[in-house]
Amino acid sequence: MSIDTYDMEVVHRGLRRESWLLIELVAAVPPGNTARAAIVADHFRLYRLGLQNHHEGEDELLWPPLLARVDLGTEIVLRMEAQHERVASTLTRLDADVPVWEANAGAAERDALVASLIDHRAVLTEHLDDEEATLLPLAADHLSEAEWASQGEHLVAHTPKLTLLTLFGVVLEDANPSERARLLSGLPAPVRGIWHIFGRPRYARYIRRVRAA
């Protein structure tokens, strides 16, 4: 029986949105406004950590069992691995560009960073689109529920707890009520309570600060 992989598409929606908004946020920072640059740079680091842990979970926990079980799908899995490497390469470039811009919020540094973010988003969205179209159906047919859930467990294990709440807010932001209910239902009751009482208002404050004009 196939497993349900739809939660991955909701996660991808948040990555697409934030990769685009980062371009807009950096471009809008006036030259010399280092305080605003620091806020946006910190948001990039949050996004980067979430994306890195998401991809590492796939690299370590999804690709190996799939490669061991699929024949015709091997090309798809190998393509996903290659795409991850290209995404990682764009992140390495951003790791160099972000602190240079953050230090003085210079116009030239800002424009260079915007160009790097545009390149990153192009590579990322190509990968996400391909993964949803070709890899998720393969995973649904060849992975167990426990194997699929292991990537979420990997993210939890490798992310500081407060950061995890913020990343959960990123994922839930554009989720419709049905998707939100599905994602929340997968959490233990105490964690759901923490999200509603503490995490949700904290995320609202955080994201208002990040997106302030």
ROZAMAR-154542 format. One line per 2 residues: number of its first residue (from 1); for each residue y negated, x, z negated of C-alpha. Coordinates in Angstrom, 2 decimals. Example, Ala and Ser with C-alpha at 12.3 -4.5 7.8 and 13.67 -1.06 7.14 Angstrom:
# residues 2
1 = 4.50:12.30:-7.80 | 1.06:13.67:-7.14
//
This chain:
# residues 213
1 = 0.00:0.00:0.00 | -3.44:1.31:0.90
3 = -5.89:2.21:-1.86 | -9.51:1.05:-1.92
5 = -11.89:3.86:-0.94 | -15.03:1.75:-0.60
7 = -16.69:3.30:-3.65 | -17.13:6.48:-1.60
9 = -19.37:4.63:0.86 | -21.60:3.51:-2.01
11 = -21.86:7.12:-3.21 | -22.69:8.24:0.33
13 = -25.46:5.65:0.52 | -27.18:7.32:-2.42
15 = -26.80:10.77:-0.85 | -28.28:9.58:2.43
17 = -31.23:8.02:0.65 | -32.02:10.97:-1.57
19 = -31.64:13.53:1.22 | -34.29:11.58:3.16
21 = -36.58:10.98:0.19 | -36.56:14.67:-0.71
23 = -38.09:15.41:2.69 | -40.83:12.85:2.07
25 = -41.41:13.94:-1.53 | -41.82:17.62:-0.65
27 = -44.04:16.86:2.34 | -46.36:14.77:0.15
29 = -47.06:17.48:-2.44 | -50.65:18.77:-2.02
31 = -50.96:22.54:-1.66 | -51.34:24.19:-5.05
33 = -50.00:21.26:-7.10 | -47.34:23.26:-8.92
35 = -46.82:20.59:-11.58 | -45.78:18.05:-8.95
37 = -43.74:20.68:-7.09 | -41.78:21.39:-10.28
39 = -40.85:17.71:-10.67 | -39.64:17.44:-7.09
41 = -37.81:20.78:-7.30 | -35.99:19.60:-10.42
43 = -34.95:16.46:-8.56 | -33.58:18.58:-5.74
45 = -31.50:20.50:-8.29 | -30.11:17.24:-9.65
47 = -29.25:16.09:-6.12 | -27.75:19.47:-5.31
49 = -25.51:19.44:-8.40 | -24.26:15.94:-7.62
51 = -23.51:16.81:-4.00 | -21.87:20.12:-4.90
53 = -19.58:18.55:-7.51 | -18.76:15.69:-5.14
55 = -17.71:18.08:-2.39 | -15.86:20.44:-4.74
57 = -13.83:17.48:-6.00 | -12.82:16.68:-2.43
59 = -12.07:20.32:-1.60 | -9.86:20.80:-4.65
61 = -8.26:17.40:-5.13 | -8.25:15.43:-1.86
63 = -7.82:17.85:1.04 | -4.69:19.68:-0.29
65 = -2.51:16.57:-0.79 | -3.69:15.12:2.50
67 = -2.85:18.29:4.42 | 0.61:18.25:2.85
69 = 1.30:14.68:4.00 | -0.40:14.06:7.31
71 = 0.47:15.34:10.77 | -1.84:13.70:13.29
73 = -4.58:13.66:10.65 | -4.54:17.39:9.98
75 = -7.35:17.94:12.49 | -9.51:15.43:10.61
77 = -9.01:17.14:7.24 | -9.71:20.59:8.70
79 = -12.87:19.21:10.31 | -13.99:17.88:6.91
81 = -13.48:21.32:5.40 | -15.55:22.93:8.16
83 = -18.30:20.36:7.69 | -18.37:21.08:3.96
85 = -18.93:24.73:4.76 | -21.86:23.86:7.00
87 = -23.38:21.63:4.32 | -22.92:24.44:1.79
89 = -24.72:26.82:4.14 | -27.75:24.52:4.28
91 = -27.73:24.30:0.47 | -27.74:28.10:0.24
93 = -30.84:28.16:2.43 | -32.46:25.52:0.23
95 = -31.58:27.49:-2.90 | -33.79:30.24:-1.50
97 = -36.60:28.02:-0.20 | -37.07:25.70:-3.20
99 = -38.09:28.32:-5.83 | -40.40:30.07:-3.37
101 = -42.24:26.78:-2.77 | -42.08:25.74:-6.43
103 = -43.79:28.96:-7.55 | -47.14:28.24:-5.87
105 = -46.74:24.99:-3.89 | -48.17:26.72:-0.84
107 = -48.57:24.78:2.40 | -46.56:27.27:4.47
109 = -43.77:27.34:1.90 | -43.80:23.54:1.75
111 = -43.48:23.24:5.53 | -40.61:25.74:5.59
113 = -38.83:23.78:2.88 | -39.32:20.50:4.73
115 = -37.72:22.07:7.81 | -34.76:23.24:5.74
117 = -34.36:19.79:4.19 | -34.41:18.18:7.63
119 = -31.68:20.54:8.81 | -29.67:19.86:5.67
121 = -29.88:16.11:6.10 | -28.80:16.29:9.74
123 = -25.67:18.27:8.83 | -24.95:16.09:5.80
125 = -25.29:12.74:7.54 | -23.11:13.90:10.43
127 = -20.43:14.74:7.87 | -20.79:11.51:5.88
129 = -20.61:9.37:9.02 | -17.51:11.21:10.23
131 = -15.86:11.07:6.81 | -16.33:7.32:6.54
133 = -15.06:6.67:10.07 | -12.04:8.98:10.09
135 = -11.17:10.46:6.71 | -11.44:7.44:4.40
137 = -8.84:5.42:6.35 | -6.52:8.43:6.18
139 = -7.07:8.81:2.44 | -6.46:5.11:1.89
141 = -3.02:5.38:3.46 | -1.86:8.71:2.03
143 = -3.34:9.12:-1.46 | -2.38:7.43:-4.71
145 = -4.83:5.61:-6.95 | -4.57:8.45:-9.48
147 = -5.28:11.09:-6.84 | -8.29:9.15:-5.59
149 = -9.60:8.71:-9.14 | -9.23:12.43:-9.86
151 = -12.40:13.29:-7.92 | -14.44:11.05:-10.21
153 = -12.83:12.72:-13.20 | -13.78:16.10:-11.70
155 = -17.41:15.02:-11.41 | -17.47:13.84:-15.04
157 = -15.88:17.08:-16.26 | -18.35:19.31:-14.40
159 = -21.61:17.44:-15.02 | -23.71:17.38:-18.22
161 = -23.58:13.90:-19.76 | -27.29:13.06:-19.39
163 = -27.27:14.33:-15.83 | -24.22:12.19:-15.17
165 = -26.14:9.08:-16.27 | -28.94:9.96:-13.86
167 = -26.51:10.50:-11.00 | -24.88:7.17:-11.79
169 = -28.31:5.59:-11.43 | -28.71:7.28:-8.04
171 = -25.45:5.70:-6.89 | -26.19:2.24:-8.30
173 = -29.77:2.03:-7.05 | -28.99:0.55:-3.63
175 = -25.70:-1.07:-4.59 | -25.57:-4.84:-4.20
177 = -24.50:-6.97:-7.20 | -20.86:-7.02:-6.12
179 = -20.73:-3.25:-5.61 | -22.51:-2.66:-8.91
181 = -20.02:-4.86:-10.73 | -17.09:-3.03:-9.12
183 = -18.40:0.39:-10.08 | -19.24:-0.64:-13.63
185 = -15.86:-2.30:-14.11 | -14.20:1.07:-13.60
187 = -15.94:2.48:-16.67 | -14.63:2.16:-20.23
189 = -16.43:-0.60:-22.16 | -18.32:1.85:-24.46
191 = -19.60:3.77:-21.41 | -20.77:0.53:-19.79
193 = -22.65:-0.24:-22.98 | -24.30:3.19:-22.97
195 = -25.36:2.65:-19.35 | -26.94:-0.75:-19.99
197 = -28.67:0.19:-23.24 | -29.67:3.77:-22.56
199 = -28.79:4.95:-19.05 | -30.40:2.24:-16.94
201 = -33.87:2.33:-18.58 | -33.74:6.12:-18.69
203 = -33.00:6.26:-14.96 | -35.84:3.84:-14.23
205 = -38.29:6.11:-16.07 | -36.91:9.21:-14.39
207 = -37.09:7.87:-10.87 | -40.63:6.49:-11.33
209 = -41.72:9.99:-12.32 | -39.95:11.59:-9.36
211 = -41.37:9.16:-6.81 | -44.88:8.94:-8.23
213 = -47.55:9.28:-5.58
//
